[in-house]
Amino acid sequence: MSEEILLTQEGYDKLEEERDYLVSVRRKEVSERLKEAISYGDLSENAEYDAAKNEQAELEERIHKVETMLKNAKIINEDEISSDQVNVGLTVTVTDIDNNEEIKFVIVGSTETDPFAVPAKISNESLVGKGLLGKRLGEVAEIIVPDGTLHYRIDDISR
């Protein structure tokens, strides 16, 4: 049995869009490139053919991976999540006690992480994500990371 993959509805929808694009658009483009490369003749010394075959293999691998993720997805139902403690699918605002900096995170499954998003989407499996899970408003999370220990006070938990 494959591992369950936690996704928000937004993450699931993005994966479906990616799969649809890969299957309906990219597959056709790669197929056309392959046909064109074959038309050049001798396949044994045909760099375009080799490149198109490699691209096709990578594309099919990505399609398979996305379909597997969709098949094993567990969509987080925001209506069933209590916002009285940090959980996957929720946004948490913390204050870094050591430098009095306010930081906002969205806790997501590992496939949806985007540290550059605003607010940053962090995995429930990351050190910071694990350290915040289950904490309640006003609690301080002490999170050990490779650079030392973070001290985050939970200031807000929302959907």
DSSP file (Angstrom, degrees, kcal/mol; ACC not computed):
  #  RESIDUE AA STRUCTURE BP1 BP2  ACC     N-H-->O    O-->H-N    N-H-->O    O-->H-N    TCO  KAPPA ALPHA  PHI   PSI    X-CA   Y-CA   Z-CA
    1    1 A M              0   0    0      0, 0.0     2,-0.1     0, 0.0     3,-0.1   0.000 360.0 360.0 360.0 137.0    0.0    0.0    0.0
    2    2 A S        -     0   0    0      1,-0.1     2,-0.2    66,-0.0     0, 0.0  -0.366 360.0 -92.1 -79.1 159.4    1.3    3.4   -0.9
    3    3 A E        -     0   0    0      1,-0.1     2,-0.2    -2,-0.1    -1,-0.1  -0.472  41.1-111.8 -73.1 137.7    1.8    6.2    1.6
    4    4 A E        -     0   0    0     -2,-0.2     2,-0.5    -3,-0.1    69,-0.2  -0.469  28.0-148.2 -69.3 138.2   -1.0    8.6    2.1
    5    5 A I  E     -a   73   0A   0     67,-2.4    69,-3.2    64,-0.2     2,-0.4  -0.947   6.7-140.3-115.3 119.2   -0.3   12.2    0.9
    6    6 A L  E     +a   74   0A   0     -2,-0.5   105,-0.4    67,-0.2     2,-0.3  -0.639  30.9 168.6 -79.9 128.7   -1.9   15.1    2.7
    7    7 A L  E     -a   75   0A   0     67,-2.2    69,-3.0    -2,-0.4     2,-0.1  -0.993  32.6-130.1-139.0 145.5   -3.1   17.8    0.4
    8    8 A T     >  -     0   0    0     -2,-0.3     4,-2.4    67,-0.2     5,-0.2  -0.456  40.2-105.3 -78.2 166.9   -5.2   20.9    0.8
    9    9 A Q  H  > S+     0   0    0     67,-0.4     4,-2.6     1,-0.2     5,-0.2   0.905 124.5  53.4 -60.5 -39.6   -8.0   21.2   -1.8
   10   10 A E  H  > S+     0   0    0      1,-0.2     4,-2.2     2,-0.2    -1,-0.2   0.913 109.1  47.9 -60.2 -44.2   -5.9   23.9   -3.5
   11   11 A G  H  > S+     0   0    0      2,-0.2     4,-2.0     1,-0.2    -1,-0.2   0.889 111.7  49.8 -64.9 -39.7   -2.9   21.5   -3.7
   12   12 A Y  H  X S+     0   0    0     -4,-2.4     4,-2.3     2,-0.2    -2,-0.2   0.922 110.4  50.0 -63.8 -44.9   -5.1   18.7   -5.1
   13   13 A D  H  X S+     0   0    0     -4,-2.6     4,-2.4     1,-0.2    -2,-0.2   0.889 109.3  51.8 -62.3 -39.8   -6.6   21.0   -7.7
   14   14 A K  H  X S+     0   0    0     -4,-2.2     4,-2.5     2,-0.2    -1,-0.2   0.899 109.3  50.2 -63.7 -40.7   -3.1   22.2   -8.8
   15   15 A L  H  X S+     0   0    0     -4,-2.0     4,-2.7     2,-0.2    -2,-0.2   0.909 110.0  50.2 -64.2 -41.3   -2.0   18.5   -9.2
   16   16 A E  H  X S+     0   0    0     -4,-2.3     4,-2.6     2,-0.2    -2,-0.2   0.912 110.9  49.4 -61.9 -42.2   -5.1   17.8  -11.3
   17   17 A E  H  X S+     0   0    0     -4,-2.4     4,-2.5     2,-0.2    -2,-0.2   0.916 111.4  49.2 -61.9 -43.6   -4.3   20.8  -13.5
   18   18 A E  H  X S+     0   0    0     -4,-2.5     4,-2.9     2,-0.2     5,-0.2   0.936 111.8  48.5 -62.1 -45.8   -0.7   19.7  -13.9
   19   19 A R  H  X S+     0   0    0     -4,-2.7     4,-2.7     1,-0.2     5,-0.3   0.934 111.9  49.0 -59.8 -46.2   -1.7   16.1  -14.8
   20   20 A D  H  X S+     0   0    0     -4,-2.6     4,-2.8     1,-0.2     5,-0.4   0.909 113.2  47.2 -60.5 -43.1   -4.3   17.4  -17.3
   21   21 A Y  H  X>S+     0   0    0     -4,-2.5     4,-2.4     2,-0.2     5,-1.9   0.928 113.2  48.0 -63.8 -46.2   -1.7   19.7  -18.9
   22   22 A L  I  <>S+     0   0    0     -4,-2.9     5,-2.0     3,-0.2    -2,-0.2   0.911 118.0  41.0 -62.4 -42.2    1.0   17.0  -19.1
   23   23 A V  I  <5S+     0   0    0     -4,-2.7    -2,-0.2    -5,-0.2    -1,-0.2   0.913 125.3  32.0 -73.9 -44.0   -1.4   14.5  -20.6
   24   24 A S  I  <5S+     0   0    0     -4,-2.8    -3,-0.2    -5,-0.3    -2,-0.2   0.811 134.4  17.4 -89.6 -29.3   -3.2   16.7  -23.0
   25   25 A V  I  X5S+     0   0    0     -4,-2.4     4,-2.2    -5,-0.4    -3,-0.2   0.844 125.2  42.1-107.2 -58.8   -0.6   19.3  -24.1
   26   26 A R  I  ><S+     0   0    0     -5,-1.9     4,-2.8     1,-0.2     5,-0.3   0.888 112.0  54.7 -63.5 -40.5    2.9   18.1  -23.2
   27   27 A R  H  ><S+     0   0    0     -5,-2.0     4,-2.1    -6,-0.3    -1,-0.2   0.908 110.4  47.2 -59.8 -41.1    2.4   14.5  -24.4
   28   28 A K  H  > S+     0   0    0      2,-0.2     4,-2.3     1,-0.2    -1,-0.2   0.915 111.9  50.2 -66.2 -43.7    1.3   15.8  -27.8
   29   29 A E  H  X S+     0   0    0     -4,-2.2     4,-2.2     1,-0.2    -2,-0.2   0.923 112.7  45.9 -60.4 -45.7    4.2   18.2  -28.0
   30   30 A V  H  X S+     0   0    0     -4,-2.8     4,-2.3     1,-0.2    -1,-0.2   0.889 110.5  53.9 -66.4 -38.7    6.7   15.5  -27.2
   31   31 A S  H  X S+     0   0    0     -4,-2.1     4,-2.5    -5,-0.3    -1,-0.2   0.910 108.6  49.3 -61.1 -42.5    5.1   13.1  -29.6
   32   32 A E  H  X S+     0   0    0     -4,-2.3     4,-2.5     2,-0.2    -2,-0.2   0.906 110.4  50.3 -63.5 -42.1    5.4   15.6  -32.4
   33   33 A R  H  X S+     0   0    0     -4,-2.2     4,-2.4     1,-0.2    -2,-0.2   0.896 110.8  50.2 -62.3 -39.1    9.1   16.2  -31.6
   34   34 A L  H  X S+     0   0    0     -4,-2.3     4,-2.3     2,-0.2    -2,-0.2   0.927 110.3  48.8 -65.2 -45.3    9.6   12.4  -31.6
   35   35 A K  H  X S+     0   0    0     -4,-2.5     4,-1.7     1,-0.2    -2,-0.2   0.911 112.3  49.3 -60.0 -43.1    7.9   12.1  -35.0
   36   36 A E  H  X S+     0   0    0     -4,-2.5     4,-0.5     1,-0.2    -2,-0.2   0.915 110.9  49.2 -63.4 -43.5   10.0   14.9  -36.4
   37   37 A A  H >< S+     0   0    0     -4,-2.4     3,-1.1     1,-0.2    12,-0.3   0.883 109.0  52.9 -64.1 -38.3   13.2   13.4  -35.1
   38   38 A I  H >< S+     0   0    0     -4,-2.3     3,-1.8     1,-0.3    -1,-0.2   0.857 100.2  62.6 -64.5 -34.5   12.3   10.0  -36.6
   39   39 A S  H 3< S+     0   0    0     -4,-1.7    -1,-0.3     1,-0.3    -2,-0.2   0.680  87.4  73.0 -66.6 -15.7   11.8   11.7  -40.0
   40   40 A Y  T << S-     0   0    0     -3,-1.1     2,-0.3    -4,-0.5    -1,-0.3   0.593 100.4-135.9 -75.2  -8.9   15.5   12.7  -40.0
   41   41 A G  S <  S+     0   0    0     -3,-1.8    -1,-0.3    -4,-0.2     5,-0.1  -0.726  71.0  64.6  99.3-143.9   16.4    9.1  -40.7
   42   42 A D    >   -     0   0    0     -2,-0.3     3,-0.7     1,-0.2    -3,-0.0   0.172  54.7-167.1 -28.3 104.7   19.2    6.9  -39.1
   43   43 A L  G >  S+     0   0    0      1,-0.2     3,-1.1     2,-0.1    -1,-0.2   0.700  76.4  72.9 -75.3 -19.8   18.1    6.7  -35.4
   44   44 A S  G 3  S+     0   0    0      1,-0.3    -1,-0.2     5,-0.0    -2,-0.1   0.788 112.1  25.8 -68.9 -25.8   21.5    5.3  -34.3
   45   45 A E  G <  S+     0   0    0     -3,-0.7     2,-0.8     5,-0.0    -1,-0.3  -0.133  91.0 120.5-126.2  37.7   23.2    8.7  -34.7
   46   46 A N    <>  -     0   0    0     -3,-1.1     4,-2.1     1,-0.2     5,-0.2  -0.843  35.8-177.4-110.2  97.6   20.2   10.9  -34.3
   47   47 A A  H  > S+     0   0    0     -2,-0.8     4,-2.6     1,-0.2     5,-0.2   0.858  85.1  55.5 -62.9 -36.9   20.7   13.3  -31.3
   48   48 A E  H  > S+     0   0    0      2,-0.2     4,-2.5     1,-0.2    -1,-0.2   0.897 107.9  49.4 -63.1 -39.3   17.2   14.8  -31.7
   49   49 A Y  H  > S+     0   0    0    -12,-0.3     4,-2.6     2,-0.2    -2,-0.2   0.935 111.4  48.3 -64.3 -46.9   15.7   11.4  -31.5
   50   50 A D  H  X S+     0   0    0     -4,-2.1     4,-2.3     1,-0.2    -2,-0.2   0.916 113.0  48.1 -60.4 -43.2   17.6   10.6  -28.3
   51   51 A A  H  X S+     0   0    0     -4,-2.6     4,-2.5     1,-0.2    -1,-0.2   0.914 112.5  48.3 -64.3 -42.6   16.7   13.9  -26.7
   52   52 A A  H  X S+     0   0    0     -4,-2.5     4,-2.3     2,-0.2    -2,-0.2   0.888 111.1  50.4 -65.9 -39.1   13.0   13.4  -27.6
   53   53 A K  H  X S+     0   0    0     -4,-2.6     4,-2.3     2,-0.2    -1,-0.2   0.909 111.9  48.0 -64.6 -41.9   13.0    9.8  -26.2
   54   54 A N  H  X S+     0   0    0     -4,-2.3     4,-2.5     2,-0.2    -2,-0.2   0.913 111.9  49.3 -64.7 -42.4   14.6   11.1  -23.0
   55   55 A E  H  X S+     0   0    0     -4,-2.5     4,-2.5     1,-0.2    -2,-0.2   0.897 110.6  51.1 -62.8 -40.0   12.0   13.9  -22.7
   56   56 A Q  H  X S+     0   0    0     -4,-2.3     4,-2.6     2,-0.2    -2,-0.2   0.917 110.1  49.0 -63.4 -43.6    9.2   11.4  -23.3
   57   57 A A  H  X S+     0   0    0     -4,-2.3     4,-2.0     1,-0.2    -2,-0.2   0.916 112.7  47.4 -63.3 -43.1   10.5    9.1  -20.6
   58   58 A E  H  X S+     0   0    0     -4,-2.5     4,-2.2     2,-0.2    -1,-0.2   0.899 112.3  50.4 -64.8 -40.4   10.8   12.0  -18.1
   59   59 A L  H  X S+     0   0    0     -4,-2.5     4,-2.7     2,-0.2    -2,-0.2   0.938 110.9  47.6 -62.4 -48.0    7.3   13.2  -19.0
   60   60 A E  H  X S+     0   0    0     -4,-2.6     4,-2.3     1,-0.2    -1,-0.2   0.864 110.6  53.0 -63.8 -35.1    5.8    9.8  -18.5
   61   61 A E  H  X S+     0   0    0     -4,-2.0     4,-2.3    -5,-0.2    -1,-0.2   0.916 110.8  46.6 -65.2 -42.6    7.6    9.4  -15.2
   62   62 A R  H  X S+     0   0    0     -4,-2.2     4,-2.7     2,-0.2     5,-0.2   0.903 111.2  51.5 -67.0 -41.2    6.2   12.8  -14.0
   63   63 A I  H  X S+     0   0    0     -4,-2.7     4,-2.7     1,-0.2     5,-0.2   0.935 111.4  48.0 -59.9 -45.6    2.7   11.8  -15.2
   64   64 A H  H  X S+     0   0    0     -4,-2.3     4,-2.3     1,-0.2    -2,-0.2   0.914 112.0  49.6 -60.7 -43.5    2.9    8.6  -13.3
   65   65 A K  H  X S+     0   0    0     -4,-2.3     4,-2.3     2,-0.2    -2,-0.2   0.924 112.7  46.4 -63.2 -45.1    4.2   10.4  -10.1
   66   66 A V  H  X S+     0   0    0     -4,-2.7     4,-2.5     1,-0.2    -2,-0.2   0.916 112.8  49.8 -64.6 -43.7    1.4   13.0  -10.2
   67   67 A E  H  X S+     0   0    0     -4,-2.7     4,-2.3    -5,-0.2    -1,-0.2   0.881 110.5  50.5 -63.7 -37.2   -1.3   10.3  -10.8
   68   68 A T  H  X S+     0   0    0     -4,-2.3     4,-2.0    -5,-0.2    -1,-0.2   0.908 110.2  49.8 -65.6 -41.9    0.1    8.3   -7.9
   69   69 A M  H  < S+     0   0    0     -4,-2.3     4,-0.3     1,-0.2   -64,-0.2   0.917 112.0  48.0 -62.9 -42.1   -0.1   11.3   -5.7
   70   70 A L  H >< S+     0   0    0     -4,-2.5     3,-0.9     1,-0.2    -2,-0.2   0.906 111.4  50.6 -63.7 -41.1   -3.6   12.0   -6.7
   71   71 A K  H 3< S+     0   0    0     -4,-2.3    -1,-0.2     1,-0.2    -2,-0.2   0.853 117.2  39.2 -65.0 -34.9   -4.6    8.4   -6.1
   72   72 A N  T 3< S+     0   0    0     -4,-2.0   -67,-2.4    -5,-0.1    -1,-0.2   0.290  90.3 128.2 -98.7   9.4   -3.1    8.4   -2.6
   73   73 A A  E <   -a    5   0A   0     -3,-0.9     2,-0.5    -4,-0.3   -67,-0.2  -0.391  42.1-163.2 -72.5 140.0   -4.2   11.9   -1.7
   74   74 A K  E     -a    6   0A   0    -69,-3.2   -67,-2.2    -2,-0.1     2,-0.4  -0.968  19.7-143.0-118.3 111.1   -6.1   12.6    1.5
   75   75 A I  E     -a    7   0A   0     -2,-0.5     2,-0.6   -69,-0.2   -67,-0.2  -0.596  13.5-127.1 -80.2 129.4   -7.7   16.0    1.1
   76   76 A I        -     0   0    0    -69,-3.0     2,-0.9    -2,-0.4   -67,-0.4  -0.649  17.6-144.2 -77.8 117.5   -7.7   18.0    4.3
   77   77 A N    >>  -     0   0    0     -2,-0.6     3,-1.7     1,-0.2     4,-0.5  -0.746   5.9-159.3 -86.2 107.5  -11.2   19.2    5.0
   78   78 A E  G >4 S+     0   0    0     -2,-0.9     3,-0.9     1,-0.3    -1,-0.2   0.787  88.8  62.3 -59.7 -28.6  -10.9   22.6    6.5
   79   79 A D  G 34 S+     0   0    0      1,-0.2    -1,-0.3    -3,-0.1    -2,-0.0   0.760 103.7  49.3 -68.7 -23.1  -14.4   22.4    8.1
   80   80 A E  G <4 S+     0   0    0     -3,-1.7     2,-0.5     2,-0.1    -1,-0.2   0.516  92.1  94.4 -92.7  -5.7  -13.2   19.4   10.1
   81   81 A I    <<  -     0   0    0     -3,-0.9     2,-0.4    -4,-0.5     6,-0.0  -0.759  69.1-141.4 -93.0 126.5  -10.1   21.1   11.4
   82   82 A S    >   -     0   0    0     -2,-0.5     3,-0.7     1,-0.1    -2,-0.1  -0.696   1.8-152.3 -82.6 134.1  -10.3   22.9   14.7
   83   83 A S  T 3  S+     0   0    0     -2,-0.4    74,-0.1     1,-0.2    -1,-0.1   0.143  76.2  94.6 -94.7  21.5   -8.4   26.1   14.8
   84   84 A D  T 3  S+     0   0    0      1,-0.1    53,-0.5    52,-0.1     2,-0.3   0.576  95.2  25.9 -86.5  -7.6   -7.7   25.9   18.5
   85   85 A Q  B <  S-B  136   0B   0     -3,-0.7    51,-0.2    51,-0.2    -1,-0.1  -0.987  99.3 -86.1-148.5 156.2   -4.4   24.3   17.9
   86   86 A V        +     0   0    0     49,-2.8    48,-2.9    46,-0.4     2,-0.3  -0.383  59.5 155.1 -64.8 131.1   -1.9   24.3   15.0
   87   87 A N    >   -     0   0    0     46,-0.2     3,-1.7    -2,-0.1    20,-0.3  -0.947  49.8 -70.5-150.1 167.2   -2.7   21.7   12.4
   88   88 A V  T 3  S+     0   0    0     -2,-0.3    20,-0.2     1,-0.2     3,-0.1  -0.403 118.1  29.3 -62.3 135.3   -2.2   20.9    8.7
   89   89 A G  T 3  S+     0   0    0     18,-3.6     2,-0.3     1,-0.4    -1,-0.2   0.314  99.9 107.2  96.4  -6.9   -4.3   23.2    6.5
   90   90 A L    <   -     0   0    0     -3,-1.7    17,-2.6    17,-0.2     2,-0.5  -0.687  66.1-127.5-105.5 158.2   -4.1   26.1    9.0
   91   91 A T  E     -CD 106 158C   0     67,-3.4    67,-3.0    -2,-0.3     2,-0.4  -0.884  26.0-166.5-100.9 132.6   -2.3   29.4    9.0
   92   92 A V  E     -CD 105 157C   0     13,-3.1    13,-2.9    -2,-0.5     2,-0.5  -0.977  10.1-156.8-124.6 133.0   -0.2   30.2   12.1
   93   93 A T  E     +CD 104 156C   0     63,-2.7    62,-2.9    -2,-0.4    63,-1.7  -0.933  22.0 177.6-106.8 127.1    1.3   33.5   13.0
   94   94 A V  E     -CD 103 154C   0      9,-3.3     9,-2.9    -2,-0.5     2,-0.5  -0.851  26.2-135.7-125.1 159.8    4.2   33.3   15.4
   95   95 A T  E     -CD 102 153C   0     58,-2.0    58,-2.5    -2,-0.3     2,-1.0  -0.985  20.2-133.6-114.5 125.2    6.7   35.7   17.0
   96   96 A D  E >>> -CD 101 152C   0      5,-3.5     4,-1.6    -2,-0.5     5,-1.0  -0.686  18.9-158.9 -74.2 106.6   10.3   34.6   17.1
   97   97 A I  T 345S+     0   0    0     54,-2.7    -1,-0.2    -2,-1.0    55,-0.1   0.812  83.7  61.8 -62.0 -32.1   11.0   35.5   20.7
   98   98 A D  T 345S+     0   0    0     53,-0.5    -1,-0.2     1,-0.2    54,-0.1   0.812 125.5  12.9 -68.6 -30.1   14.8   35.7   20.1
   99   99 A N  T <45S-     0   0    0     -3,-0.9    -1,-0.2     2,-0.1    -2,-0.2   0.268  98.3-119.5-130.3  12.0   14.5   38.6   17.7
  100  100 A N  T  <5 +     0   0    0     -4,-1.6     2,-0.4     1,-0.2    -3,-0.2   0.809  60.6 151.5  55.1  35.0   10.9   39.8   18.1
  101  101 A E  E   < -C   96   0C   0     -5,-1.0    -5,-3.5     2,-0.0     2,-0.4  -0.822  42.0-136.0 -99.4 133.9   10.1   39.1   14.5
  102  102 A E  E     -C   95   0C   0     -2,-0.4     2,-0.4    -7,-0.2    -7,-0.2  -0.757  26.0-177.8 -89.3 132.7    6.6   38.1   13.4
  103  103 A I  E     -C   94   0C   0     -9,-2.9    -9,-3.3    -2,-0.4     2,-0.4  -0.983  13.7-153.9-132.4 141.3    6.4   35.2   10.9
  104  104 A K  E     +C   93   0C   0     -2,-0.4    16,-0.9   -11,-0.2     2,-0.3  -0.965  15.9 179.8-118.9 132.6    3.3   33.7    9.2
  105  105 A F  E     -Ce  92 120C   0    -13,-2.9   -13,-3.1    -2,-0.4     2,-0.5  -0.937  22.7-148.0-126.9 149.5    3.3   30.0    8.0
  106  106 A V  E     -Ce  91 121C   0     14,-2.6    16,-2.5    -2,-0.3     2,-0.6  -0.990  23.8-138.7-110.1 126.3    0.7   27.8    6.3
  107  107 A I  E     + e   0 122C   0    -17,-2.6   -18,-3.6    -2,-0.5     2,-0.3  -0.765  36.8 161.4 -88.0 121.5    1.1   24.2    7.4
  108  108 A V  E     - e   0 123C   0     14,-2.8    16,-2.0    -2,-0.6    17,-0.3  -0.799  43.7 -81.9-131.5 171.0    0.7   21.9    4.4
  109  109 A G    >   -     0   0    0     -2,-0.3     3,-1.7    14,-0.2     4,-0.3  -0.310  53.4 -99.1 -68.7 163.0    1.5   18.4    3.4
  110  110 A S  G >  S+     0   0    0      1,-0.3     3,-0.7     2,-0.2    13,-0.1   0.736 119.4  58.5 -62.3 -25.3    5.1   17.8    2.1
  111  111 A T  G 3  S+     0   0    0   -105,-0.4    -1,-0.3     1,-0.2  -104,-0.1   0.640 104.5  51.5 -80.5 -11.7    4.1   17.9   -1.6
  112  112 A E  G <  S+     0   0    0     -3,-1.7    -1,-0.2  -106,-0.2    -2,-0.2   0.394  76.1 135.9-103.9   2.8    2.7   21.4   -1.3
  113  113 A T    <   +     0   0    0     -3,-0.7     9,-0.2    -4,-0.3    -6,-0.1  -0.176  19.0 166.2 -58.3 142.2    5.6   23.2    0.4
  114  114 A D  B >   -F  121   0C   0      7,-2.3     7,-2.3     3,-0.1     3,-1.5  -0.632  12.7-176.7-155.1  89.8    6.6   26.6   -1.0
  115  115 A P  T 3  S+     0   0    0      0, 0.0     5,-0.1     0, 0.0     7,-0.1   0.673  85.2  56.2 -66.3 -14.8    9.0   28.5    1.4
  116  116 A F  T 3  S+     0   0    0      5,-0.1     4,-0.1     3,-0.1     2,-0.0   0.513  84.6 102.1 -95.4  -5.8    8.9   31.5   -1.0
  117  117 A A  S <  S-     0   0    0     -3,-1.5    -3,-0.1     4,-0.1    -4,-0.0  -0.305  84.9 -95.3 -68.9 160.8    5.1   31.9   -0.9
  118  118 A V  S    S+     0   0    0      1,-0.3     2,-0.1     2,-0.1   -13,-0.1  -0.956 122.2  25.6-122.3 111.9    3.6   34.6    1.2
  119  119 A P  S    S-     0   0    0      0, 0.0    -1,-0.3     0, 0.0   -14,-0.2   0.614 115.3-112.9 -73.4 160.7    2.9   33.4    3.7
  120  120 A A  E     -e  105   0C   0    -16,-0.9   -14,-2.6    -2,-0.1     2,-0.7  -0.328  21.1-138.3 -61.6 136.4    5.4   30.6    3.5
  121  121 A K  E     -eF 106 114C   0     -7,-2.3    -7,-2.3   -16,-0.2     2,-0.3  -0.882  27.8-174.8 -98.5 113.6    3.9   27.1    3.1
  122  122 A I  E     -e  107   0C   0    -16,-2.5   -14,-2.8    -2,-0.7     2,-0.1  -0.842  24.8-107.6-114.1 149.7    5.9   24.7    5.3
  123  123 A S  E >   -e  108   0C   0     -2,-0.3     3,-1.0   -16,-0.2     6,-0.4  -0.395  12.3-134.6 -74.0 144.3    5.6   20.9    5.5
  124  124 A N  T 3  S+     0   0    0    -16,-2.0    -1,-0.1     1,-0.2   -15,-0.1   0.621 110.4  55.8 -67.5 -12.9    4.0   19.2    8.5
  125  125 A E  T 3  S+     0   0    0    -17,-0.3    -1,-0.2     4,-0.1   -16,-0.1   0.518  87.0  98.8 -97.6  -7.8    7.0   16.9    8.3
  126  126 A S  S <> S-     0   0    0     -3,-1.0     4,-3.1     1,-0.1     5,-0.3  -0.299  88.5-108.4 -74.0 164.4    9.7   19.7    8.5
  127  127 A L  H  > S+     0   0    0      2,-0.2     4,-2.0     1,-0.2    17,-0.1   0.928 121.3  42.5 -59.3 -45.6   11.4   20.5   11.8
  128  128 A V  H  > S+     0   0    0      2,-0.2     4,-1.6     1,-0.2    -1,-0.2   0.932 115.2  50.1 -67.3 -45.5    9.5   23.8   12.1
  129  129 A G  H  > S+     0   0    0     -6,-0.4     4,-1.9     1,-0.2     3,-0.4   0.934 112.6  46.1 -58.1 -48.2    6.2   22.2   11.0
  130  130 A K  H  < S+     0   0    0     -4,-3.1    -1,-0.2     1,-0.2    -2,-0.2   0.895 111.1  53.9 -61.0 -39.8    6.5   19.3   13.4
  131  131 A G  H  < S+     0   0    0     -4,-2.0    -1,-0.2    -5,-0.3    -2,-0.2   0.778 112.3  43.3 -67.4 -26.8    7.5   21.7   16.2
  132  132 A L  H >< S+     0   0    0     -4,-1.6     3,-2.2    -3,-0.4   -46,-0.4   0.780  86.7 108.3 -88.9 -29.2    4.4   23.8   15.7
  133  133 A L  T 3< S+     0   0    0     -4,-1.9   -46,-0.2     1,-0.3     3,-0.1  -0.202  88.1  11.6 -54.1 133.2    1.8   21.1   15.3
  134  134 A G  T 3  S+     0   0    0    -48,-2.9    -1,-0.3     1,-0.3     2,-0.1   0.303  92.9 133.6  85.0  -9.7   -0.5   20.7   18.2
  135  135 A K    <   -     0   0    0     -3,-2.2   -49,-2.8   -50,-0.1    -1,-0.3  -0.432  43.9-143.7 -75.1 150.6    0.5   24.0   19.9
  136  136 A R  B >   -B   85   0B   0    -51,-0.2     3,-2.2     1,-0.1    18,-0.3  -0.665  35.6 -66.1-110.9 166.3   -2.2   26.4   21.1
  137  137 A L  T 3  S+     0   0    0    -53,-0.5    18,-0.2     1,-0.3    -1,-0.1  -0.227 121.6  14.4 -50.7 130.0   -2.5   30.1   21.2
  138  138 A G  T 3  S+     0   0    0     16,-3.2    -1,-0.3     1,-0.3    17,-0.1   0.177  95.8 125.8  88.9 -18.0    0.1   31.7   23.5
  139  139 A E    <   -     0   0    0     -3,-2.2    15,-2.9    14,-0.1     2,-0.5  -0.354  56.6-131.4 -71.9 155.5    2.2   28.6   23.8
  140  140 A V  E     -G  153   0C   0     13,-0.2     2,-0.6    -3,-0.1    13,-0.3  -0.939  13.5-151.8-109.4 127.8    5.9   28.7   23.0
  141  141 A A  E     -G  152   0C   0     11,-3.5    11,-2.5    -2,-0.5     2,-0.7  -0.872   1.3-157.4 -98.3 123.9    7.4   26.1   20.7
  142  142 A E  E     -G  151   0C   0     -2,-0.6     2,-0.6     9,-0.2     9,-0.2  -0.906  17.6-173.3 -99.3 113.8   11.0   25.3   21.2
  143  143 A I  E     -G  150   0C   0      7,-2.5     7,-3.1    -2,-0.7     2,-0.6  -0.933  16.7-145.3-117.9 118.6   12.2   23.8   17.9
  144  144 A I  E     +G  149   0C   0     -2,-0.6     5,-0.2     5,-0.2   -13,-0.1  -0.723  28.6 168.7 -85.4 121.1   15.7   22.3   17.5
  145  145 A V  E >   -G  148   0C   0      3,-3.2     3,-2.2    -2,-0.6    -2,-0.0  -0.795  52.2 -93.6-123.9 167.0   17.1   23.0   14.1
  146  146 A P  T 3  S+     0   0    0      0, 0.0     3,-0.1     0, 0.0    -2,-0.0   0.804 124.8  51.4 -53.9 -30.5   20.6   22.5   12.7
  147  147 A D  T 3  S-     0   0    0      1,-0.2     2,-0.4     0, 0.0    -3,-0.0   0.481 126.0 -83.6 -86.8  -1.7   21.5   26.2   13.5
  148  148 A G  E <   - G   0 145C   0     -3,-2.2    -3,-3.2     2,-0.0     2,-0.5  -0.998  69.9 -30.6 140.3-144.2   20.3   26.0   17.1
  149  149 A T  E     - G   0 144C   0     -2,-0.4     2,-0.3    -5,-0.2    -5,-0.2  -0.967  46.2-151.1-121.8 130.1   16.9   26.3   18.8
  150  150 A L  E     - G   0 143C   0     -7,-3.1    -7,-2.5    -2,-0.5     2,-0.5  -0.757   3.1-156.4 -94.9 143.5   14.0   28.5   17.7
  151  151 A H  E     + G   0 142C   0     -2,-0.3   -54,-2.7    -9,-0.2     2,-0.5  -0.914  17.9 177.5-122.6 102.7   11.6   29.9   20.2
  152  152 A Y  E     -DG  96 141C   0    -11,-2.5   -11,-3.5    -2,-0.5     2,-0.5  -0.921  17.2-154.0-111.9 123.8    8.2   30.7   18.5
  153  153 A R  E     -DG  95 140C   0    -58,-2.5   -58,-2.0    -2,-0.5     2,-0.7  -0.827  23.8-124.6 -92.3 132.1    5.3   32.0   20.4
  154  154 A I  E     +D   94   0C   0    -15,-2.9   -16,-3.2    -2,-0.5   -60,-0.2  -0.675  38.9 165.3 -79.9 114.0    1.9   31.2   18.8
  155  155 A D  E     +     0   0C   0    -62,-2.9     2,-0.3    -2,-0.7   -61,-0.2   0.736  62.1   7.2-102.1 -29.0    0.1   34.5   18.3
  156  156 A D  E     -D   93   0C   0    -63,-1.7   -63,-2.7   -20,-0.0     2,-0.4  -0.984  50.3-167.7-156.8 142.8   -2.7   33.5   15.9
  157  157 A I  E     +D   92   0C   0     -2,-0.3     2,-0.3   -65,-0.2   -65,-0.2  -0.992  28.3 154.6-131.0 123.3   -4.2   30.3   14.3
  158  158 A S  E      D   91   0C   0    -67,-3.0   -67,-3.4    -2,-0.4    -2,-0.0  -0.910 360.0 360.0-144.6 170.5   -6.6   30.7   11.4
  159  159 A R              0   0    0     -2,-0.3   -67,-0.1   -69,-0.2   -81,-0.0   0.421 360.0 360.0 -90.0 360.0   -8.0   29.0    8.4
